[in-house]
């Protein structure tokens, strides 16, 4: 199912990495990076943004998504080290 639908999709919404994935029942989940932890968390309020890309929404490749997520996590580690 995931392959046929083209999932996962990757975005940056307000510079936050977002991943849209297929669910086993044929639906979808939106996972957005928590800016405090770097972990992906389910937040369906961003789904509409994925279908109406605008100024603050950018479609990403998987590599771009992974790079942005890694940069966020590195930034969080740096902040923790400085604290």
C-alpha positions as CSV (number, residue, x, y, z in Angstrom):
1,X,0.0,0.0,0.0
2,X,2.7,2.5,0.9
3,X,4.5,2.1,-2.4
4,X,1.4,2.5,-4.5
5,X,0.4,5.7,-2.8
6,X,3.8,7.2,-3.0
7,X,4.3,7.5,0.8
8,X,6.2,8.6,2.6
9,X,6.0,12.3,1.7
10,X,8.5,14.8,3.2
11,X,8.0,18.5,3.8
12,X,9.4,21.5,5.8
13,X,6.6,23.5,7.3
14,X,7.8,26.7,9.0
15,X,11.2,25.1,8.8
16,X,10.1,22.0,10.8
17,X,10.7,18.6,9.2
18,X,7.4,16.8,8.5
19,X,6.8,13.2,7.3
20,X,3.5,11.9,6.0
21,X,3.2,8.1,6.2
22,X,0.6,5.5,5.3
23,X,-1.1,3.7,8.0
24,X,-1.9,-0.1,7.9
25,X,-5.6,0.7,7.4
26,X,-5.1,2.8,4.3
27,X,-5.1,6.2,6.0
28,X,-2.2,8.5,6.7
29,X,-0.4,10.0,9.7
30,X,1.5,13.3,9.9
31,X,4.7,13.2,11.9
32,X,6.3,16.6,12.7
33,X,9.6,17.2,14.5
34,X,9.2,18.4,18.0
35,X,11.5,21.5,18.3
36,X,12.3,20.7,21.9
37,X,13.2,17.0,21.5
38,X,13.9,16.4,17.8
39,X,11.6,13.5,17.9
40,X,8.8,13.0,15.3
41,X,5.4,13.2,16.9
42,X,1.9,12.7,15.4
43,X,0.2,16.0,14.7
44,X,-2.7,15.9,12.2
45,X,-3.2,19.7,12.2
46,X,-0.4,20.0,9.7
47,X,-2.1,17.7,7.1
48,X,-3.9,20.5,5.3
49,X,-0.6,22.3,4.8
50,X,0.8,19.3,3.0
51,X,-2.0,19.6,0.4
52,X,-1.8,23.4,0.0
53,X,1.9,24.2,-0.1
54,X,2.6,27.9,0.2
55,X,5.1,30.3,1.5
56,X,5.9,28.3,4.6
57,X,5.6,24.8,3.1
58,X,8.3,23.2,1.0
59,X,8.2,19.6,-0.4
60,X,11.5,17.8,0.4
61,X,13.3,14.7,-0.9
62,X,14.0,12.0,1.7
63,X,17.6,13.0,1.8
64,X,16.7,16.7,2.4
65,X,14.3,15.6,5.2
66,X,16.9,13.5,6.9
67,X,19.5,16.3,6.6
68,X,17.1,18.8,8.2
69,X,16.1,16.4,11.0
70,X,19.8,15.6,11.7
71,X,20.6,19.4,11.8
72,X,17.7,20.0,14.3
73,X,18.9,17.1,16.5
74,X,22.5,18.4,16.4
75,X,21.4,21.9,17.3
76,X,19.5,20.5,20.3
77,X,22.6,18.6,21.4
78,X,24.7,21.7,21.1
79,X,22.2,23.7,23.2
80,X,22.2,21.0,25.9
81,X,26.0,20.9,25.9
82,X,26.1,24.7,26.4
83,X,23.6,24.6,29.2
